[in-house]
Amino acid sequence: MKTKNVLITGGNGLLGYHLTRVYGDGTWNILSTDIHDHILSPGVSYSPLNICDKNAVFTLCNEFKPSLILNAAAFTNVDDCETSVDTAFAVNTFGPRYLAEWCALNPCKLIHFSTDYLFNGEAGPYSETACPDPINIYGLSKLGGESQIRRILKNHLIIRTNVLFGKGPTEKASFVRWVVESLRNHKLIHVVDDQYNNPTWSDDLAQAVKKLDQLELTGVLNYGGPDYMNRYEFACMVSDIFDLDKALIHPIATNRLALAAPRPLKGGLDISRIQSLPDVPLTPLKTILKRIKETGY
Protein backbone atom coordinates (compact mmCIF):
# COMPACT_ATOMS: atom_id res chain seq x y z
CA MET A 1 0.00 0.00 0.00
CA LYS A 2 1.32 3.44 -0.94
CA THR A 3 2.14 5.64 2.07
CA LYS A 4 -0.04 8.75 2.14
CA ASN A 5 1.25 12.23 2.87
CA VAL A 6 0.10 14.24 5.89
CA LEU A 7 1.05 17.88 6.42
CA ILE A 8 0.97 19.06 10.04
CA THR A 9 0.95 22.80 10.69
CA GLY A 10 1.89 24.19 14.10
CA GLY A 11 4.15 21.15 14.53
CA ASN A 12 6.17 22.76 17.33
CA GLY A 13 3.11 23.32 19.52
CA LEU A 14 1.83 20.86 22.12
CA LEU A 15 -0.91 19.41 19.91
CA GLY A 16 1.26 19.48 16.79
CA TYR A 17 4.01 17.61 18.63
CA HIS A 18 1.63 14.82 19.66
CA LEU A 19 0.02 14.65 16.21
CA THR A 20 3.49 14.22 14.75
CA ARG A 21 4.17 11.40 17.21
CA VAL A 22 0.84 9.62 16.54
CA TYR A 23 1.05 9.88 12.75
CA GLY A 24 4.71 8.86 12.81
CA ASP A 25 3.88 5.16 13.12
CA GLY A 26 4.97 4.34 9.58
CA THR A 27 1.53 4.44 7.95
CA TRP A 28 1.92 8.08 6.90
CA ASN A 29 4.66 10.15 5.31
CA ILE A 30 4.81 13.23 7.57
CA LEU A 31 5.90 16.77 6.90
CA SER A 32 5.76 18.86 10.07
CA THR A 33 5.69 22.65 9.68
CA ASP A 34 5.78 25.69 11.92
CA ILE A 35 6.58 29.37 11.57
CA HIS A 36 9.97 28.80 13.22
CA ASP A 37 13.14 27.74 11.41
CA HIS A 38 13.75 24.74 13.67
CA ILE A 39 11.76 21.72 14.75
CA LEU A 40 11.28 20.51 18.31
CA SER A 41 10.57 16.91 17.25
CA PRO A 42 13.92 15.50 16.02
CA GLY A 43 13.84 12.82 13.36
CA VAL A 44 10.76 14.19 11.60
CA SER A 45 10.79 15.84 8.17
CA TYR A 46 10.28 19.55 8.74
CA SER A 47 9.83 22.76 6.79
CA PRO A 48 9.18 26.30 8.04
CA LEU A 49 5.76 27.58 6.95
CA ASN A 50 3.82 30.74 7.65
CA ILE A 51 0.20 29.79 6.98
CA CYS A 52 -0.65 33.51 6.69
CA ASP A 53 1.30 33.55 3.41
CA LYS A 54 -0.95 32.09 0.70
CA ASN A 55 1.88 31.74 -1.82
CA ALA A 56 4.00 29.87 0.73
CA VAL A 57 1.08 27.56 1.55
CA PHE A 58 0.38 26.76 -2.09
CA THR A 59 4.07 26.32 -2.97
CA LEU A 60 4.74 23.88 -0.14
CA CYS A 61 1.50 21.94 -0.68
CA ASN A 62 2.07 21.70 -4.43
CA GLU A 63 5.52 20.28 -3.67
CA PHE A 64 4.55 17.84 -0.90
CA LYS A 65 1.07 16.95 -2.21
CA PRO A 66 -0.61 15.97 1.07
CA SER A 67 -3.82 13.96 1.08
CA LEU A 68 -4.46 15.16 4.66
CA ILE A 69 -3.66 18.46 6.38
CA LEU A 70 -3.86 18.74 10.17
CA ASN A 71 -4.03 22.43 11.02
CA ALA A 72 -2.74 22.82 14.58
CA ALA A 73 -1.32 26.29 13.89
CA ALA A 74 -3.04 29.06 15.84
CA PHE A 75 -2.49 32.32 17.69
CA THR A 76 -3.76 31.19 21.10
CA ASN A 77 -2.64 33.92 23.51
CA VAL A 78 -6.12 35.21 24.32
CA ASP A 79 -5.00 38.50 25.87
CA ASP A 80 -2.43 39.28 23.17
CA CYS A 81 -5.15 38.81 20.54
CA GLU A 82 -6.87 41.92 21.92
CA THR A 83 -3.89 44.12 20.99
CA SER A 84 -2.59 42.12 18.00
CA VAL A 85 -5.89 41.95 16.15
CA ASP A 86 -4.41 41.79 12.64
CA THR A 87 -2.14 38.90 13.62
CA ALA A 88 -5.00 37.05 15.30
CA PHE A 89 -7.15 37.17 12.16
CA ALA A 90 -4.19 36.46 9.87
CA VAL A 91 -3.34 33.24 11.71
CA ASN A 92 -6.74 32.08 12.95
CA THR A 93 -8.98 33.14 10.04
CA PHE A 94 -6.96 33.61 6.86
CA GLY A 95 -4.43 30.82 7.46
CA PRO A 96 -7.21 28.20 7.58
CA ARG A 97 -8.76 29.83 4.51
CA TYR A 98 -5.60 29.36 2.44
CA LEU A 99 -5.27 25.73 3.53
CA ALA A 100 -8.92 25.12 2.63
CA GLU A 101 -8.46 26.79 -0.77
CA TRP A 102 -5.58 24.47 -1.62
CA CYS A 103 -7.52 21.41 -0.43
CA ALA A 104 -10.52 22.45 -2.52
CA LEU A 105 -8.33 22.28 -5.63
CA ASN A 106 -6.77 18.93 -4.71
CA PRO A 107 -7.81 15.52 -3.30
CA CYS A 108 -7.00 16.52 0.27
CA LYS A 109 -8.95 16.55 3.55
CA LEU A 110 -8.47 19.32 6.12
CA ILE A 111 -8.76 18.66 9.86
CA HIS A 112 -8.83 21.95 11.74
CA PHE A 113 -8.83 22.62 15.49
CA SER A 114 -11.14 25.16 17.06
CA THR A 115 -12.27 26.19 20.53
CA ASP A 116 -15.11 26.62 23.03
CA TYR A 117 -14.21 30.34 23.02
CA LEU A 118 -16.64 30.61 20.10
CA PHE A 119 -19.33 30.93 22.80
CA ASN A 120 -20.18 33.58 25.38
CA GLY A 121 -19.89 31.26 28.37
CA GLU A 122 -23.42 31.76 29.69
CA ALA A 123 -24.80 28.26 29.05
CA GLY A 124 -22.02 25.71 28.65
CA PRO A 125 -21.11 23.02 28.03
CA TYR A 126 -21.96 23.68 24.36
CA SER A 127 -23.06 21.19 21.71
CA GLU A 128 -21.95 21.16 18.09
CA THR A 129 -25.20 22.87 17.09
CA ALA A 130 -25.02 25.71 19.65
CA CYS A 131 -25.02 29.21 18.16
CA PRO A 132 -21.58 30.91 18.39
CA ASP A 133 -21.37 34.24 20.20
CA PRO A 134 -17.70 35.04 20.89
CA ILE A 135 -16.88 37.76 23.42
CA ASN A 136 -13.21 38.34 22.58
CA ILE A 137 -10.93 38.71 19.55
CA TYR A 138 -9.53 35.22 19.88
CA GLY A 139 -13.00 33.71 19.68
CA LEU A 140 -13.98 35.97 16.78
CA SER A 141 -10.87 35.04 14.82
CA LYS A 142 -11.36 31.32 15.42
CA LEU A 143 -14.99 31.58 14.35
CA GLY A 144 -13.74 33.28 11.20
CA GLY A 145 -11.49 30.31 10.48
CA GLU A 146 -14.36 27.87 10.87
CA SER A 147 -16.58 29.97 8.60
CA GLN A 148 -13.93 30.16 5.87
CA ILE A 149 -13.37 26.40 5.90
CA ARG A 150 -17.09 25.58 5.76
CA ARG A 151 -17.59 28.07 2.91
CA ILE A 152 -14.75 26.75 0.78
CA LEU A 153 -14.30 23.05 1.45
CA LYS A 154 -16.71 20.14 1.82
CA ASN A 155 -14.09 17.57 2.83
CA HIS A 156 -13.23 18.96 6.27
CA LEU A 157 -13.48 18.05 9.93
CA ILE A 158 -13.47 20.85 12.50
CA ILE A 159 -12.63 19.58 15.98
CA ARG A 160 -13.49 21.97 18.80
CA THR A 161 -11.54 21.48 22.01
CA ASN A 162 -10.68 23.33 25.22
CA VAL A 163 -8.07 23.66 28.00
CA LEU A 164 -5.42 21.57 26.27
CA PHE A 165 -2.70 20.21 28.54
CA GLY A 166 -0.03 17.52 28.43
CA LYS A 167 3.69 16.91 28.26
CA GLY A 168 5.83 18.07 25.38
CA PRO A 169 8.76 20.28 24.40
CA THR A 170 6.70 23.50 24.45
CA GLU A 171 4.42 23.05 27.46
CA LYS A 172 6.49 24.77 30.13
CA ALA A 173 3.69 27.25 30.78
CA SER A 174 0.91 24.65 30.83
CA PHE A 175 -1.63 24.79 33.65
CA VAL A 176 -0.67 21.45 35.23
CA ARG A 177 3.06 22.20 35.20
CA TRP A 178 2.43 25.69 36.62
CA VAL A 179 0.38 24.29 39.50
CA VAL A 180 2.86 21.50 40.28
CA GLU A 181 5.97 23.68 40.15
CA SER A 182 4.34 26.51 42.13
CA LEU A 183 3.20 24.21 44.93
CA ARG A 184 6.51 22.35 45.03
CA ASN A 185 8.18 25.72 45.59
CA HIS A 186 5.65 26.47 48.35
CA LYS A 187 4.28 29.38 46.35
CA LEU A 188 0.73 30.61 46.94
CA ILE A 189 -1.32 30.68 43.73
CA HIS A 190 -4.68 32.19 42.84
CA VAL A 191 -6.86 30.12 40.52
CA VAL A 192 -10.24 31.17 39.12
CA ASP A 193 -13.23 29.25 40.42
CA ASP A 194 -15.81 30.58 37.95
CA GLN A 195 -14.40 29.36 34.60
CA TYR A 196 -15.79 25.92 33.73
CA ASN A 197 -14.39 23.63 31.02
CA ASN A 198 -13.50 20.01 30.36
CA PRO A 199 -9.67 19.78 30.36
CA THR A 200 -8.32 17.97 27.30
CA TRP A 201 -5.23 15.76 27.33
CA SER A 202 -3.07 16.33 24.24
CA ASP A 203 -2.17 12.62 24.00
CA ASP A 204 -5.82 11.54 23.90
CA LEU A 205 -6.76 14.25 21.41
CA ALA A 206 -3.98 13.28 19.00
CA GLN A 207 -5.00 9.62 19.17
CA ALA A 208 -8.65 10.60 18.71
CA VAL A 209 -7.84 12.63 15.59
CA LYS A 210 -6.43 9.58 13.85
CA LYS A 211 -9.43 7.48 14.87
CA LEU A 212 -11.91 10.13 13.71
CA ASP A 213 -10.14 10.40 10.37
CA GLN A 214 -10.35 6.61 9.95
CA LEU A 215 -14.10 6.89 10.58
CA GLU A 216 -14.19 9.41 7.69
CA LEU A 217 -16.17 11.93 9.70
CA THR A 218 -16.72 15.43 8.38
CA GLY A 219 -18.34 18.60 9.70
CA VAL A 220 -17.98 19.84 13.29
CA LEU A 221 -17.22 17.64 16.29
CA ASN A 222 -16.56 18.47 19.94
CA TYR A 223 -13.68 16.77 21.72
CA GLY A 224 -12.90 17.36 25.38
CA GLY A 225 -12.11 15.40 28.49
CA PRO A 226 -14.90 13.58 30.35
CA ASP A 227 -14.46 15.72 33.51
CA TYR A 228 -16.29 19.08 33.60
CA MET A 229 -15.00 21.42 36.30
CA ASN A 230 -13.70 24.88 37.11
CA ARG A 231 -10.01 25.75 37.11
CA TYR A 232 -9.80 25.83 40.90
CA GLU A 233 -11.19 22.29 41.11
CA PHE A 234 -8.69 21.24 38.43
CA ALA A 235 -5.81 22.73 40.43
CA CYS A 236 -7.00 21.00 43.62
CA MET A 237 -7.12 17.66 41.81
CA VAL A 238 -3.54 18.23 40.60
CA SER A 239 -2.40 18.96 44.16
CA ASP A 240 -4.14 15.83 45.47
CA ILE A 241 -2.60 13.53 42.86
CA PHE A 242 0.88 15.01 43.28
CA ASP A 243 0.63 15.04 47.12
CA LEU A 244 1.14 18.80 47.36
CA ASP A 245 -0.26 21.42 49.74
CA LYS A 246 -3.76 22.32 48.56
CA ALA A 247 -3.92 25.14 51.12
CA LEU A 248 -1.60 27.14 48.85
CA ILE A 249 -4.33 27.28 46.18
CA HIS A 250 -6.66 30.24 46.70
CA PRO A 251 -9.85 30.65 44.62
CA ILE A 252 -10.43 33.96 42.87
CA ALA A 253 -13.11 35.38 40.58
CA THR A 254 -12.12 36.08 36.98
CA ASN A 255 -13.24 39.73 37.18
CA ARG A 256 -10.62 40.37 39.87
CA LEU A 257 -7.75 39.53 37.49
CA ALA A 258 -8.18 42.56 35.18
CA LEU A 259 -7.46 40.48 32.08
CA ALA A 260 -7.23 42.20 28.70
CA ALA A 261 -9.72 39.81 27.11
CA PRO A 262 -13.07 38.83 28.63
CA ARG A 263 -13.37 35.11 29.30
CA PRO A 264 -16.37 32.84 28.79
CA LEU A 265 -17.20 31.57 32.29
CA LYS A 266 -19.54 28.62 31.91
CA GLY A 267 -17.78 27.28 28.84
CA GLY A 268 -16.64 23.82 27.83
CA LEU A 269 -18.03 21.35 25.34
CA ASP A 270 -20.81 18.78 25.29
CA ILE A 271 -19.03 15.59 24.21
CA SER A 272 -22.10 13.35 23.91
CA ARG A 273 -21.49 12.70 20.22
CA ILE A 274 -17.83 11.74 20.65
CA GLN A 275 -18.78 9.45 23.54
CA SER A 276 -21.12 7.55 21.20
CA LEU A 277 -18.32 6.71 18.75
CA PRO A 278 -16.30 3.48 19.02
CA ASP A 279 -12.77 3.33 20.41
CA VAL A 280 -12.20 7.08 20.80
CA PRO A 281 -9.94 7.67 23.86
CA LEU A 282 -11.50 9.67 26.71
CA THR A 283 -9.31 9.03 29.73
CA PRO A 284 -10.56 10.26 33.15
CA LEU A 285 -8.60 13.25 34.44
CA LYS A 286 -7.39 11.51 37.62
CA THR A 287 -5.94 8.68 35.55
CA ILE A 288 -4.15 11.15 33.28
CA LEU A 289 -2.63 13.06 36.19
CA LYS A 290 -1.41 9.82 37.78
CA ARG A 291 0.28 8.87 34.49
CA ILE A 292 1.93 12.30 34.25
CA LYS A 293 3.18 11.97 37.82
CA GLU A 294 4.56 8.47 37.15
CA THR A 295 6.49 9.62 34.09
CA GLY A 296 8.06 12.52 35.95
CA TYR A 297 7.22 16.20 36.12
LOTIRO-838336 format. One record per residue (C-alpha): x, y, z. Coordinates in steps of 0.25 Angstrom, whole numbers, padded with zeros to 4 digits. Layout:
<rs>
+-------+-------+-------+
!     u !     v !     w !
+-------+-------+-------+
!     X !     Y !     Z !
...
+-------+-------+-------+
</rs>
This chain:
<rs>
+-------+-------+-------+
!     u !     v !     w !
+-------+-------+-------+
!  0000 !  0000 !  0000 !
!  0005 !  0014 ! -0004 !
!  0009 !  0023 !  0008 !
!  0000 !  0035 !  0009 !
!  0005 !  0049 !  0011 !
!  0000 !  0057 !  0024 !
!  0004 !  0072 !  0026 !
!  0004 !  0076 !  0040 !
!  0004 !  0091 !  0043 !
!  0008 !  0097 !  0056 !
!  0017 !  0085 !  0058 !
!  0025 !  0091 !  0069 !
!  0012 !  0093 !  0078 !
!  0007 !  0083 !  0088 !
! -0004 !  0078 !  0080 !
!  0005 !  0078 !  0067 !
!  0016 !  0070 !  0075 !
!  0007 !  0059 !  0079 !
!  0000 !  0059 !  0065 !
!  0014 !  0057 !  0059 !
!  0017 !  0046 !  0069 !
!  0003 !  0038 !  0066 !
!  0004 !  0040 !  0051 !
!  0019 !  0035 !  0051 !
!  0016 !  0021 !  0052 !
!  0020 !  0017 !  0038 !
!  0006 !  0018 !  0032 !
!  0008 !  0032 !  0028 !
!  0019 !  0041 !  0021 !
!  0019 !  0053 !  0030 !
!  0024 !  0067 !  0028 !
!  0023 !  0075 !  0040 !
!  0023 !  0091 !  0039 !
!  0023 !  0103 !  0048 !
!  0026 !  0117 !  0046 !
!  0040 !  0115 !  0053 !
!  0053 !  0111 !  0046 !
!  0055 !  0099 !  0055 !
!  0047 !  0087 !  0059 !
!  0045 !  0082 !  0073 !
!  0042 !  0068 !  0069 !
!  0056 !  0062 !  0064 !
!  0055 !  0051 !  0053 !
!  0043 !  0057 !  0046 !
!  0043 !  0063 !  0033 !
!  0041 !  0078 !  0035 !
!  0039 !  0091 !  0027 !
!  0037 !  0105 !  0032 !
!  0023 !  0110 !  0028 !
!  0015 !  0123 !  0031 !
!  0001 !  0119 !  0028 !
! -0003 !  0134 !  0027 !
!  0005 !  0134 !  0014 !
! -0004 !  0128 !  0003 !
!  0008 !  0127 ! -0007 !
!  0016 !  0119 !  0003 !
!  0004 !  0110 !  0006 !
!  0002 !  0107 ! -0008 !
!  0016 !  0105 ! -0012 !
!  0019 !  0096 ! -0001 !
!  0006 !  0088 ! -0003 !
!  0008 !  0087 ! -0018 !
!  0022 !  0081 ! -0015 !
!  0018 !  0071 ! -0004 !
!  0004 !  0068 ! -0009 !
! -0002 !  0064 !  0004 !
! -0015 !  0056 !  0004 !
! -0018 !  0061 !  0019 !
! -0015 !  0074 !  0026 !
! -0015 !  0075 !  0041 !
! -0016 !  0090 !  0044 !
! -0011 !  0091 !  0058 !
! -0005 !  0105 !  0056 !
! -0012 !  0116 !  0063 !
! -0010 !  0129 !  0071 !
! -0015 !  0125 !  0084 !
! -0011 !  0136 !  0094 !
! -0024 !  0141 !  0097 !
! -0020 !  0154 !  0103 !
! -0010 !  0157 !  0093 !
! -0021 !  0155 !  0082 !
! -0027 !  0168 !  0088 !
! -0016 !  0176 !  0084 !
! -0010 !  0168 !  0072 !
! -0024 !  0168 !  0065 !
! -0018 !  0167 !  0051 !
! -0009 !  0156 !  0054 !
! -0020 !  0148 !  0061 !
! -0029 !  0149 !  0049 !
! -0017 !  0146 !  0039 !
! -0013 !  0133 !  0047 !
! -0027 !  0128 !  0052 !
! -0036 !  0133 !  0040 !
! -0028 !  0134 !  0027 !
! -0018 !  0123 !  0030 !
! -0029 !  0113 !  0030 !
! -0035 !  0119 !  0018 !
! -0022 !  0117 !  0010 !
! -0021 !  0103 !  0014 !
! -0036 !  0100 !  0011 !
! -0034 !  0107 ! -0003 !
! -0022 !  0098 ! -0006 !
! -0030 !  0086 ! -0002 !
! -0042 !  0090 ! -0010 !
! -0033 !  0089 ! -0023 !
! -0027 !  0076 ! -0019 !
! -0031 !  0062 ! -0013 !
! -0028 !  0066 !  0001 !
! -0036 !  0066 !  0014 !
! -0034 !  0077 !  0024 !
! -0035 !  0075 !  0039 !
! -0035 !  0088 !  0047 !
! -0035 !  0090 !  0062 !
! -0045 !  0101 !  0068 !
! -0049 !  0105 !  0082 !
! -0060 !  0106 !  0092 !
! -0057 !  0121 !  0092 !
! -0067 !  0122 !  0080 !
! -0077 !  0124 !  0091 !
! -0081 !  0134 !  0102 !
! -0080 !  0125 !  0113 !
! -0094 !  0127 !  0119 !
! -0099 !  0113 !  0116 !
! -0088 !  0103 !  0115 !
! -0084 !  0092 !  0112 !
! -0088 !  0095 !  0097 !
! -0092 !  0085 !  0087 !
! -0088 !  0085 !  0072 !
! -0101 !  0091 !  0068 !
! -0100 !  0103 !  0079 !
! -0100 !  0117 !  0073 !
! -0086 !  0124 !  0074 !
! -0085 !  0137 !  0081 !
! -0071 !  0140 !  0084 !
! -0068 !  0151 !  0094 !
! -0053 !  0153 !  0090 !
! -0044 !  0155 !  0078 !
! -0038 !  0141 !  0080 !
! -0052 !  0135 !  0079 !
! -0056 !  0144 !  0067 !
! -0043 !  0140 !  0059 !
! -0045 !  0125 !  0062 !
! -0060 !  0126 !  0057 !
! -0055 !  0133 !  0045 !
! -0046 !  0121 !  0042 !
! -0057 !  0111 !  0043 !
! -0066 !  0120 !  0034 !
! -0056 !  0121 !  0023 !
! -0053 !  0106 !  0024 !
! -0068 !  0102 !  0023 !
! -0070 !  0112 !  0012 !
! -0059 !  0107 !  0003 !
! -0057 !  0092 !  0006 !
! -0067 !  0081 !  0007 !
! -0056 !  0070 !  0011 !
! -0053 !  0076 !  0025 !
! -0054 !  0072 !  0040 !
! -0054 !  0083 !  0050 !
! -0051 !  0078 !  0064 !
! -0054 !  0088 !  0075 !
! -0046 !  0086 !  0088 !
! -0043 !  0093 !  0101 !
! -0032 !  0095 !  0112 !
! -0022 !  0086 !  0105 !
! -0011 !  0081 !  0114 !
!  0000 !  0070 !  0114 !
!  0015 !  0068 !  0113 !
!  0023 !  0072 !  0102 !
!  0035 !  0081 !  0098 !
!  0027 !  0094 !  0098 !
!  0018 !  0092 !  0110 !
!  0026 !  0099 !  0121 !
!  0015 !  0109 !  0123 !
!  0004 !  0099 !  0123 !
! -0007 !  0099 !  0135 !
! -0003 !  0086 !  0141 !
!  0012 !  0089 !  0141 !
!  0010 !  0103 !  0146 !
!  0002 !  0097 !  0158 !
!  0011 !  0086 !  0161 !
!  0024 !  0095 !  0161 !
!  0017 !  0106 !  0169 !
!  0013 !  0097 !  0180 !
!  0026 !  0089 !  0180 !
!  0033 !  0103 !  0182 !
!  0023 !  0106 !  0193 !
!  0017 !  0118 !  0185 !
!  0003 !  0122 !  0188 !
! -0005 !  0123 !  0175 !
! -0019 !  0129 !  0171 !
! -0027 !  0120 !  0162 !
! -0041 !  0125 !  0156 !
! -0053 !  0117 !  0162 !
! -0063 !  0122 !  0152 !
! -0058 !  0117 !  0138 !
! -0063 !  0104 !  0135 !
! -0058 !  0095 !  0124 !
! -0054 !  0080 !  0121 !
! -0039 !  0079 !  0121 !
! -0033 !  0072 !  0109 !
! -0021 !  0063 !  0109 !
! -0012 !  0065 !  0097 !
! -0009 !  0050 !  0096 !
! -0023 !  0046 !  0096 !
! -0027 !  0057 !  0086 !
! -0016 !  0053 !  0076 !
! -0020 !  0038 !  0077 !
! -0035 !  0042 !  0075 !
! -0031 !  0051 !  0062 !
! -0026 !  0038 !  0055 !
! -0038 !  0030 !  0059 !
! -0048 !  0041 !  0055 !
! -0041 !  0042 !  0041 !
! -0041 !  0026 !  0040 !
! -0056 !  0028 !  0042 !
! -0057 !  0038 !  0031 !
! -0065 !  0048 !  0039 !
! -0067 !  0062 !  0034 !
! -0073 !  0074 !  0039 !
! -0072 !  0079 !  0053 !
! -0069 !  0071 !  0065 !
! -0066 !  0074 !  0080 !
! -0055 !  0067 !  0087 !
! -0052 !  0069 !  0102 !
! -0048 !  0062 !  0114 !
! -0060 !  0054 !  0121 !
! -0058 !  0063 !  0134 !
! -0065 !  0076 !  0134 !
! -0060 !  0086 !  0145 !
! -0055 !  0100 !  0148 !
! -0040 !  0103 !  0148 !
! -0039 !  0103 !  0164 !
! -0045 !  0089 !  0164 !
! -0035 !  0085 !  0154 !
! -0023 !  0091 !  0162 !
! -0028 !  0084 !  0174 !
! -0028 !  0071 !  0167 !
! -0014 !  0073 !  0162 !
! -0010 !  0076 !  0177 !
! -0017 !  0063 !  0182 !
! -0010 !  0054 !  0171 !
!  0004 !  0060 !  0173 !
!  0003 !  0060 !  0188 !
!  0005 !  0075 !  0189 !
! -0001 !  0086 !  0199 !
! -0015 !  0089 !  0194 !
! -0016 !  0101 !  0204 !
! -0006 !  0109 !  0195 !
! -0017 !  0109 !  0185 !
! -0027 !  0121 !  0187 !
! -0039 !  0123 !  0178 !
! -0042 !  0136 !  0171 !
! -0052 !  0142 !  0162 !
! -0048 !  0144 !  0148 !
! -0053 !  0159 !  0149 !
! -0042 !  0161 !  0159 !
! -0031 !  0158 !  0150 !
! -0033 !  0170 !  0141 !
! -0030 !  0162 !  0128 !
! -0029 !  0169 !  0115 !
! -0039 !  0159 !  0108 !
! -0052 !  0155 !  0115 !
! -0053 !  0140 !  0117 !
! -0065 !  0131 !  0115 !
! -0069 !  0126 !  0129 !
! -0078 !  0114 !  0128 !
! -0071 !  0109 !  0115 !
! -0067 !  0095 !  0111 !
! -0072 !  0085 !  0101 !
! -0083 !  0075 !  0101 !
! -0076 !  0062 !  0097 !
! -0088 !  0053 !  0096 !
! -0086 !  0051 !  0081 !
! -0071 !  0047 !  0083 !
! -0075 !  0038 !  0094 !
! -0084 !  0030 !  0085 !
! -0073 !  0027 !  0075 !
! -0065 !  0014 !  0076 !
! -0051 !  0013 !  0082 !
! -0049 !  0028 !  0083 !
! -0040 !  0031 !  0095 !
! -0046 !  0039 !  0107 !
! -0037 !  0036 !  0119 !
! -0042 !  0041 !  0133 !
! -0034 !  0053 !  0138 !
! -0030 !  0046 !  0150 !
! -0024 !  0035 !  0142 !
! -0017 !  0045 !  0133 !
! -0011 !  0052 !  0145 !
! -0006 !  0039 !  0151 !
!  0001 !  0035 !  0138 !
!  0008 !  0049 !  0137 !
!  0013 !  0048 !  0151 !
!  0018 !  0034 !  0149 !
!  0026 !  0038 !  0136 !
!  0032 !  0050 !  0144 !
!  0029 !  0065 !  0144 !
+-------+-------+-------+
</rs>
